[in-house]
Amino acid sequence: QVQLVESGGGLVQAGGSLRLSCAASGDTICISAMGWYRQAPGKVRELVARITSEGSTNYADSVKGRFTISRDNAKNELYLQMASLKFEDTAVYFCHAATAPAGTIMNGDIIPDRCGFGMDYWGQGTQVTVSS
């Protein structure tokens, strides 16, 4: 099992910055890719940014050039640096982790049996509100 806890959300004026953090615990050795998703009122949950175990990243077009995703594998933490925030960025931001199936070789190490077939894990979310 993996547990994810987000922090860093809050109220900020348009044009400002925030840094979100996600602390992972439990079977963190199973984690491969991690990412940030967001859901605004009346809208579906959407991918904001994603980062693989090797450090490759991808971003939603709406945040490209403004947001930066990073991770510290030694600390089991994920970050999202948000700059030039817009009113449209207002949403609940969720941390996500995908675990690799047992037997997969990841970063030179084999994924142990306790990781099973691989799963998706979600944090409870943190509110980001951008005032216009």
Phi and psi restraints in degrees (value plus and minus 20) as a CYANA .aco file:
   2 VAL   PHI    -144.7  -104.7
   2 VAL   PSI     115.4   155.4
   3 GLN   PHI    -134.5   -94.5
   3 GLN   PSI     118.4   158.4
   4 LEU   PHI    -146.5  -106.5
   4 LEU   PSI     111.7   151.7
   5 VAL   PHI    -150.5  -110.5
   5 VAL   PSI      98.9   138.9
   6 GLU   PHI    -110.1   -70.1
   6 GLU   PSI     135.6   175.6
   7 SER   PHI    -175.4  -135.4
   7 SER   PSI     144.8   184.8
   8 GLY   PHI      85.5   125.5
   8 GLY   PSI     -26.3    13.7
   9 GLY   PHI     -90.6   -50.6
   9 GLY   PSI     146.3   186.3
  10 GLY   PHI     147.7   187.7
  10 GLY   PSI    -185.8  -145.8
  11 LEU   PHI    -122.1   -82.1
  11 LEU   PSI     111.4   151.4
  12 VAL   PHI    -165.0  -125.0
  12 VAL   PSI     129.1   169.1
  13 GLN   PHI     -98.4   -58.4
  13 GLN   PSI     133.5   173.5
  14 ALA   PHI     -73.9   -33.9
  14 ALA   PSI     116.0   156.0
  15 GLY   PHI      73.6   113.6
  15 GLY   PSI     -31.0     9.0
  16 GLY   PHI    -104.6   -64.6
  16 GLY   PSI    -194.3  -154.3
  17 SER   PHI    -152.1  -112.1
  17 SER   PSI     133.2   173.2
  18 LEU   PHI    -166.0  -126.0
  18 LEU   PSI     133.4   173.4
  19 ARG   PHI    -144.1  -104.1
  19 ARG   PSI      99.3   139.3
  20 LEU   PHI    -114.2   -74.2
  20 LEU   PSI     125.7   165.7
  21 SER   PHI    -146.9  -106.9
  21 SER   PSI     130.6   170.6
  22 CYS   PHI    -156.5  -116.5
  22 CYS   PSI     100.1   140.1
  23 ALA   PHI    -120.3   -80.3
  23 ALA   PSI     104.1   144.1
  24 ALA   PHI    -122.9   -82.9
  24 ALA   PSI     121.3   161.3
  25 SER   PHI    -162.2  -122.2
  25 SER   PSI     151.8   191.8
  26 GLY   PHI      72.5   112.5
  26 GLY   PSI    -154.8  -114.8
  27 ASP   PHI    -103.0   -63.0
  27 ASP   PSI      43.1    83.1
  28 THR   PHI     -87.1   -47.1
  28 THR   PSI     -39.9     0.1
  29 ILE   PHI     -84.2   -44.2
  29 ILE   PSI     -40.7    -0.7
  30 CYS   PHI    -100.3   -60.3
  30 CYS   PSI     -36.6     3.4
  31 ILE   PHI     -92.5   -52.5
  31 ILE   PSI     110.5   150.5
  32 SER   PHI    -125.8   -85.8
  32 SER   PSI    -109.9   -69.9
  33 ALA   PHI    -105.2   -65.2
  33 ALA   PSI     131.1   171.1
  34 MET   PHI    -153.9  -113.9
  34 MET   PSI     138.2   178.2
  35 GLY   PHI    -182.3  -142.3
  35 GLY   PSI     152.4   192.4
  36 TRP   PHI    -136.6   -96.6
  36 TRP   PSI     112.8   152.8
  37 TYR   PHI    -141.2  -101.2
  37 TYR   PSI     140.3   180.3
  38 ARG   PHI    -161.8  -121.8
  38 ARG   PSI     134.1   174.1
  39 GLN   PHI    -160.0  -120.0
  39 GLN   PSI      98.1   138.1
  40 ALA   PHI    -113.0   -73.0
  40 ALA   PSI     137.8   177.8
  41 PRO   PHI     -74.9   -34.9
  41 PRO   PSI     109.9   149.9
  42 GLY   PHI      57.9    97.9
  42 GLY   PSI     -15.3    24.7
  43 LYS   PHI    -141.8  -101.8
  43 LYS   PSI     141.6   181.6
  44 VAL   PHI     -98.9   -58.9
  44 VAL   PSI     139.1   179.1
  45 ARG   PHI     -90.8   -50.8
  45 ARG   PSI     114.2   154.2
  46 GLU   PHI    -149.4  -109.4
  46 GLU   PSI     131.0   171.0
  47 LEU   PHI     -91.7   -51.7
  47 LEU   PSI     111.6   151.6
  48 VAL   PHI    -119.2   -79.2
  48 VAL   PSI     -72.3   -32.3
  49 ALA   PHI    -177.8  -137.8
  49 ALA   PSI     133.1   173.1
  50 ARG   PHI    -161.6  -121.6
  50 ARG   PSI     126.9   166.9
  51 ILE   PHI    -161.4  -121.4
  51 ILE   PSI     113.7   153.7
  52 THR   PHI    -105.2   -65.2
  52 THR   PSI     153.9   193.9
  53 SER   PHI     -84.2   -44.2
  53 SER   PSI     -45.3    -5.3
  54 GLU   PHI    -105.9   -65.9
  54 GLU   PSI     -29.7    10.3
  55 GLY   PHI      81.5   121.5
  55 GLY   PSI     -17.8    22.2
  56 SER   PHI     -91.2   -51.2
  56 SER   PSI     121.0   161.0
  57 THR   PHI    -145.6  -105.6
  57 THR   PSI     137.2   177.2
  58 ASN   PHI    -168.5  -128.5
  58 ASN   PSI     131.9   171.9
  59 TYR   PHI    -152.8  -112.8
  59 TYR   PSI     132.0   172.0
  60 ALA   PHI     -85.4   -45.4
  60 ALA   PSI     124.8   164.8
  61 ASP   PHI     -77.4   -37.4
  61 ASP   PSI     -52.3   -12.3
  62 SER   PHI     -88.7   -48.7
  62 SER   PSI     -39.2     0.8
  63 VAL   PHI    -136.7   -96.7
  63 VAL   PSI     -26.1    13.9
  64 LYS   PHI     -78.8   -38.8
  64 LYS   PSI     111.1   151.1
  65 GLY   PHI      69.7   109.7
  65 GLY   PSI     -33.3     6.7
  66 ARG   PHI    -133.2   -93.2
  66 ARG   PSI     -55.3   -15.3
  67 PHE   PHI    -127.7   -87.7
  67 PHE   PSI     129.5   169.5
  68 THR   PHI    -153.9  -113.9
  68 THR   PSI     104.2   144.2
  69 ILE   PHI    -119.3   -79.3
  69 ILE   PSI     122.9   162.9
  70 SER   PHI    -171.4  -131.4
  70 SER   PSI     144.9   184.9
  71 ARG   PHI    -165.2  -125.2
  71 ARG   PSI     130.6   170.6
  72 ASP   PHI    -139.3   -99.3
  72 ASP   PSI      78.8   118.8
  73 ASN   PHI     -84.9   -44.9
  73 ASN   PSI     -53.2   -13.2
  74 ALA   PHI     -84.8   -44.8
  74 ALA   PSI     -54.4   -14.4
  75 LYS   PHI    -115.5   -75.5
  75 LYS   PSI     -25.4    14.6
  76 ASN   PHI      36.0    76.0
  76 ASN   PSI      26.5    66.5
  77 GLU   PHI    -147.1  -107.1
  77 GLU   PSI     126.4   166.4
  78 LEU   PHI    -140.9  -100.9
  78 LEU   PSI     124.8   164.8
  79 TYR   PHI    -152.7  -112.7
  79 TYR   PSI     133.5   173.5
  80 LEU   PHI    -156.8  -116.8
  80 LEU   PSI      88.8   128.8
  81 GLN   PHI    -108.8   -68.8
  81 GLN   PSI      99.0   139.0
  82 MET   PHI    -133.8   -93.8
  82 MET   PSI     106.4   146.4
  83 ALA   PHI    -148.6  -108.6
  83 ALA   PSI     144.4   184.4
  84 SER   PHI      28.9    68.9
  84 SER   PSI      28.5    68.5
  85 LEU   PHI     -85.5   -45.5
  85 LEU   PSI     123.2   163.2
  86 LYS   PHI    -135.6   -95.6
  86 LYS   PSI     141.4   181.4
  87 PHE   PHI     -77.0   -37.0
  87 PHE   PSI     -55.7   -15.7
  88 GLU   PHI     -86.7   -46.7
  88 GLU   PSI     -32.7     7.3
  89 ASP   PHI    -100.6   -60.6
  89 ASP   PSI     -28.3    11.7
  90 THR   PHI     -80.8   -40.8
  90 THR   PSI     103.2   143.2
  91 ALA   PHI    -197.9  -157.9
  91 ALA   PSI     149.9   189.9
  92 VAL   PHI    -107.6   -67.6
  92 VAL   PSI     106.4   146.4
  93 TYR   PHI    -122.3   -82.3
  93 TYR   PSI     109.0   149.0
  94 PHE   PHI    -134.2   -94.2
  94 PHE   PSI     116.4   156.4
  95 CYS   PHI    -105.2   -65.2
  95 CYS   PSI     119.9   159.9
  96 HIS   PHI    -151.4  -111.4
  96 HIS   PSI     123.1   163.1
  97 ALA   PHI    -155.9  -115.9
  97 ALA   PSI     115.1   155.1
  98 ALA   PHI    -128.5   -88.5
  98 ALA   PSI     111.2   151.2
  99 THR   PHI    -117.8   -77.8
  99 THR   PSI     128.2   168.2
 100 ALA   PHI    -107.3   -67.3
 100 ALA   PSI     128.1   168.1
 101 PRO   PHI     -84.1   -44.1
 101 PRO   PSI     127.2   167.2
 102 ALA   PHI     -76.5   -36.5
 102 ALA   PSI     118.2   158.2
 103 GLY   PHI      76.8   116.8
 103 GLY   PSI     -37.1     2.9
 104 THR   PHI     -87.3   -47.3
 104 THR   PSI     121.3   161.3
 105 ILE   PHI    -114.8   -74.8
 105 ILE   PSI      99.1   139.1
 106 MET   PHI    -150.5  -110.5
 106 MET   PSI     100.7   140.7
 107 ASN   PHI      34.0    74.0
 107 ASN   PSI      18.3    58.3
 108 GLY   PHI      64.4   104.4
 108 GLY   PSI     -23.2    16.8
 109 ASP   PHI    -137.5   -97.5
 109 ASP   PSI     125.3   165.3
 110 ILE   PHI    -103.5   -63.5
 110 ILE   PSI     117.8   157.8
 111 ILE   PHI     -93.4   -53.4
 111 ILE   PSI     108.2   148.2
 112 PRO   PHI     -92.4   -52.4
 112 PRO   PSI     145.8   185.8
 113 ASP   PHI     -79.9   -39.9
 113 ASP   PSI     -53.3   -13.3
 114 ARG   PHI     -84.3   -44.3
 114 ARG   PSI     -33.2     6.8
 115 CYS   PHI     -97.1   -57.1
 115 CYS   PSI     -32.7     7.3
 116 GLY   PHI      43.1    83.1
 116 GLY   PSI    -159.1  -119.1
 117 PHE   PHI    -110.3   -70.3
 117 PHE   PSI     -22.9    17.1
 118 GLY   PHI      75.9   115.9
 118 GLY   PSI     121.4   161.4
 119 MET   PHI    -164.5  -124.5
 119 MET   PSI     146.3   186.3
 120 ASP   PHI    -127.7   -87.7
 120 ASP   PSI     113.9   153.9
 121 TYR   PHI    -145.0  -105.0
 121 TYR   PSI     126.2   166.2
 122 TRP   PHI    -151.0  -111.0
 122 TRP   PSI     123.7   163.7
 123 GLY   PHI    -102.1   -62.1
 123 GLY   PSI     157.6   197.6
 124 GLN   PHI    -100.4   -60.4
 124 GLN   PSI     -37.2     2.8
 125 GLY   PHI      79.4   119.4
 125 GLY   PSI     132.9   172.9
 126 THR   PHI    -155.6  -115.6
 126 THR   PSI     115.1   155.1
 127 GLN   PHI    -100.8   -60.8
 127 GLN   PSI     109.8   149.8
 128 VAL   PHI    -137.3   -97.3
 128 VAL   PSI     101.3   141.3
 129 THR   PHI    -141.7  -101.7
 129 THR   PSI     102.4   142.4
 130 VAL   PHI    -129.6   -89.6
 130 VAL   PSI      99.2   139.2
 131 SER   PHI    -105.2   -65.2
 131 SER   PSI     122.7   162.7
